[in-house]
Amino acid sequence: MSDTLVKPAVGGETLFVIGEELQSGKKVISVRLFDPQFKTYFPNYILQSLMAIVVLVIILTVLEIGAHLALVASMGASSFIVFAMPKSTQAQPRYVIGGHTVGLLSGGACYLPFLWLSFPVGSLGAELLYVFMCAVAVGMAIFLMSITDTEHAPAAGTALGIVAHGPSWQAVVFILSCVLALSLARWLLRGKLRNLV
């Protein structure tokens, strides 16, 4: 006999909550589809999602950086943190701007071996160096963000993207513009944004 019961949620109260005890001593796993705060703060969910769309559309249109998909994905993840969790530590400018700056520097440093070493295109040595340096860039970014107190998870994607696509002024301008715009939007809307998660 299992010590876990699955209890369907009524009215969307809980999602995979493990550890609630019943009188019988069995654990309950409840399932819900929507956040319980959704009904109460529906306008915030819509408004903050729309604000993220507007900020990213402006940046992506002005900077035309679609080819750097890893960098675009990294900015999408930062947008989630800034607009869905604006009161979290990771949404503060120090972490958004500092984390991505560390990601840019880590990615740039890990791209240097490609400038110094010469491998035939498509060779095993070039492929192994590429994979290794992508991994090192992420590890270096994690280390440097941790010791500088600028932890921002999406910035590890920036480090990876810089190595994957190669550093360029366009990529640097894109990242810095995005993080500044996201931080400015958060600051301008500070009284209106609430944590959605």
C-alpha positions as CSV (number, residue, x, y, z in Angstrom):
1,M,0.0,0.0,0.0
2,S,1.4,3.4,-1.1
3,D,1.9,6.2,1.4
4,T,1.0,8.8,-1.2
5,L,-2.4,9.8,-2.4
6,V,-3.2,11.8,-5.5
7,K,-5.9,14.3,-4.8
8,P,-7.4,16.3,-7.8
9,A,-7.5,20.0,-7.1
10,V,-10.8,21.7,-6.5
11,G,-10.8,25.2,-7.9
12,G,-7.1,25.2,-8.7
13,E,-5.7,25.4,-5.2
14,T,-2.5,23.4,-5.3
15,L,-0.1,21.9,-7.8
16,F,2.1,18.9,-6.9
17,V,2.3,19.7,-3.3
18,I,4.0,16.8,-1.6
19,G,4.2,16.4,2.1
20,E,0.8,17.6,3.3
21,E,-0.3,15.0,5.9
22,L,-3.8,13.6,6.0
23,Q,-5.3,12.3,9.3
24,S,-4.4,8.8,8.0
25,G,-0.8,9.8,7.8
26,K,-0.6,9.5,4.0
27,K,1.0,12.2,1.8
28,V,-1.1,14.2,-0.6
29,I,-0.1,15.2,-4.1
30,S,-2.6,17.8,-5.3
31,V,-2.8,19.0,-8.9
32,R,-3.9,22.4,-10.1
33,L,-3.7,24.2,-13.5
34,F,-3.7,27.9,-12.6
35,D,-2.0,30.0,-9.9
36,P,-4.4,30.7,-7.1
37,Q,-3.6,34.4,-7.3
38,F,-4.6,34.5,-11.0
39,K,-8.2,35.5,-10.4
40,T,-7.3,38.2,-8.0
41,Y,-4.4,39.8,-10.0
42,F,-5.6,39.0,-13.5
43,P,-4.8,42.5,-14.8
44,N,-1.2,42.3,-13.5
45,Y,-0.7,39.0,-15.3
46,I,-1.9,40.5,-18.6
47,L,-0.2,43.9,-18.2
48,Q,3.2,42.6,-17.2
49,S,3.2,40.0,-20.0
50,L,2.3,42.7,-22.5
51,M,5.1,45.0,-21.1
52,A,7.6,42.2,-21.6
53,I,6.4,41.9,-25.2
54,V,6.6,45.6,-25.9
55,V,10.1,45.9,-24.5
56,L,11.4,42.9,-26.4
57,V,9.7,43.9,-29.7
58,I,11.3,47.3,-29.5
59,I,14.8,46.0,-28.7
60,L,14.6,43.1,-31.3
61,T,13.4,45.5,-34.0
62,V,15.9,48.2,-33.4
63,L,18.9,46.0,-33.0
64,E,18.0,43.2,-35.5
65,I,19.9,40.4,-33.8
66,G,17.8,37.4,-34.7
67,A,20.8,35.4,-35.8
68,H,22.1,35.2,-32.3
69,L,19.4,32.9,-31.0
70,A,21.2,31.9,-27.7
71,L,21.5,35.6,-26.8
72,V,17.8,36.2,-27.7
73,A,16.8,33.3,-25.5
74,S,18.9,34.6,-22.7
75,M,17.1,37.9,-22.9
76,G,13.7,36.2,-23.0
77,A,14.6,34.4,-19.7
78,S,15.7,37.7,-18.1
79,S,12.4,39.3,-19.3
80,F,10.6,36.5,-17.4
81,I,12.5,37.3,-14.2
82,V,12.0,41.1,-14.5
83,F,8.3,41.0,-15.4
84,A,7.1,37.9,-13.6
85,M,9.2,38.2,-10.5
86,P,10.0,41.9,-10.3
87,K,10.5,41.8,-6.5
88,S,13.0,39.0,-6.5
89,T,16.7,39.6,-6.0
90,Q,17.5,38.3,-9.5
91,A,15.3,41.1,-11.0
92,Q,17.3,43.9,-9.4
93,P,19.6,45.9,-11.8
94,R,22.7,44.8,-10.0
95,Y,21.9,41.2,-10.9
96,V,20.5,41.7,-14.4
97,I,23.1,44.1,-15.6
98,G,26.0,42.6,-13.6
99,G,25.2,39.0,-14.4
100,H,25.0,39.7,-18.2
101,T,28.2,41.8,-18.1
102,V,29.9,38.8,-16.4
103,G,28.4,36.5,-19.1
104,L,29.7,38.8,-21.9
105,L,33.2,38.8,-20.4
106,S,33.2,35.1,-19.7
107,G,32.0,34.3,-23.2
108,G,34.6,36.7,-24.7
109,A,37.4,35.2,-22.7
110,C,36.5,31.7,-23.7
111,Y,36.3,32.6,-27.4
112,L,39.9,33.8,-27.4
113,P,41.4,30.3,-28.1
114,F,39.5,30.3,-31.4
115,L,41.4,33.4,-32.4
116,W,44.8,32.0,-31.3
117,L,44.6,28.4,-32.5
118,S,44.1,27.2,-36.0
119,F,42.1,24.1,-36.7
120,P,40.7,23.0,-40.0
121,V,37.0,23.8,-40.2
122,G,35.0,20.7,-39.2
123,S,38.0,18.9,-37.7
124,L,37.6,16.8,-34.5
125,G,40.0,19.2,-32.7
126,A,37.9,22.3,-33.6
127,E,34.7,20.5,-32.5
128,L,36.1,19.4,-29.2
129,L,37.6,22.9,-28.5
130,Y,34.2,24.4,-29.3
131,V,32.3,22.1,-27.0
132,F,34.8,22.5,-24.2
133,M,35.0,26.3,-24.4
134,C,31.2,26.6,-24.4
135,A,31.1,24.6,-21.2
136,V,33.9,26.5,-19.7
137,A,32.2,29.8,-20.5
138,V,29.1,28.7,-18.6
139,G,31.2,27.5,-15.6
140,M,33.3,30.6,-15.6
141,A,30.2,32.8,-15.7
142,I,28.6,30.8,-12.8
143,F,31.8,31.2,-10.7
144,L,32.3,34.9,-11.4
145,M,28.6,35.8,-10.8
146,S,28.8,33.9,-7.5
147,I,31.9,35.7,-6.2
148,T,30.8,39.1,-7.4
149,D,27.2,38.7,-6.0
150,T,25.6,39.2,-9.5
151,E,23.9,35.9,-9.8
152,H,21.4,36.0,-12.7
153,A,20.7,32.5,-14.2
154,P,20.0,33.7,-17.8
155,A,23.4,35.3,-18.0
156,A,25.0,31.9,-18.2
157,G,23.2,31.7,-21.6
158,T,24.8,34.9,-22.6
159,A,28.3,33.4,-22.0
160,L,27.3,30.3,-24.0
161,G,25.9,32.5,-26.8
162,I,29.0,34.6,-27.1
163,V,31.2,31.5,-27.6
164,A,28.6,29.8,-29.9
165,H,28.3,32.7,-32.2
166,G,31.5,34.6,-31.6
167,P,31.8,37.9,-30.0
168,S,30.7,41.0,-32.0
169,W,30.0,44.6,-31.2
170,Q,26.4,43.9,-32.3
171,A,26.0,41.2,-29.7
172,V,27.6,43.4,-26.9
173,V,25.3,46.3,-27.8
174,F,22.3,44.0,-27.9
175,I,22.9,42.5,-24.5
176,L,23.7,45.8,-22.8
177,S,20.8,47.5,-24.4
178,C,18.4,44.7,-23.3
179,V,19.6,44.7,-19.7
180,L,19.5,48.4,-19.5
181,A,16.0,48.6,-21.0
182,L,14.7,45.8,-18.8
183,S,16.1,47.4,-15.7
184,L,14.7,50.8,-16.7
185,A,11.3,49.3,-17.4
186,R,11.4,47.6,-13.9
187,W,12.4,50.9,-12.3
188,L,9.7,53.0,-14.1
189,L,7.0,50.5,-13.3
190,R,8.2,49.7,-9.8
191,G,4.9,50.7,-8.1
192,K,2.8,48.7,-10.6
193,L,4.6,45.4,-10.9
194,R,4.0,42.6,-8.5
195,N,5.4,39.0,-8.3
196,L,3.3,36.7,-10.4
197,V,5.1,33.6,-9.2
